[in-house]
Amino acid sequence: MSEKVLRDLMLHLKSTKQALESGQILFKQGDCVKRLYCVEQGVLRLVRNTADGAQPILYEASAGETIAEASLFSEKYQCAAVAVTNSELICCNKQTMLVALKSSPDAMLDLLNAFSGQVRDLRTINEIKNIKRAKERMLSYFKTIANEIGEINLGSSMKDAAHKIGIAHETFYRELSCLEKEAVIVRRGRKITIKNLPV
């Protein structure tokens, strides 16, 4: 994923940290791109201002995820970023990152490969979000992220997983309990094992 490639590069380069309080704006749509960011703790929401005054949510990034990666190749941010919770970010100067990528063809190829994988993942998540019933949506998501023996390790919180697939966290927890009772899954903390996932 591009998150890991960019995060590793940020940590290798001269990066800094920035703390945000819940509700604080990191950058506005149209601001000049000077830095790239990776969420270390908390949740950041990306929103876009439209001509009719609406602010659709584009994405909610949680710990370990980079935000607005496309801004690496843009002069201005195409969306705004606001902290949903108290958050901590890793920050890296955009020009420093571009120089590092230009001097390392391997790193650039890794990033291109990661971006293409991210596009595939986003398409999959969008398809999953179109599933109407919460339980089927969750099962489809679990099937997508499970390893070959049906194990899932949710690195982020259950609440973050619920946000990712567009389900209220209360509904997510309720349906998770139902899946356990139906012996479809076995849960130990953030580790889930799929026992009887329909094809």
Buried (B, 14 or more C-beta within 10 A) or exposed (E): BBBBBBBEBBEEBEBEEEEBEEEEEBBEBEBEBEBBBBBBBBBBBBBBBEEEEEBEEBBBBBBBBBBBBEBBEEEEBBBBBBBBBBBBBBBBBBEBBBEBBEEEEEBBEBBEEBBEEBEEBEEBBEEBBEBEEBBEBBBBBBBBBBEEEBEBEBEBBBBBBBBBBBBEBEBBBBBBEBBBEEEBBBBEEEEBBBEEBEE
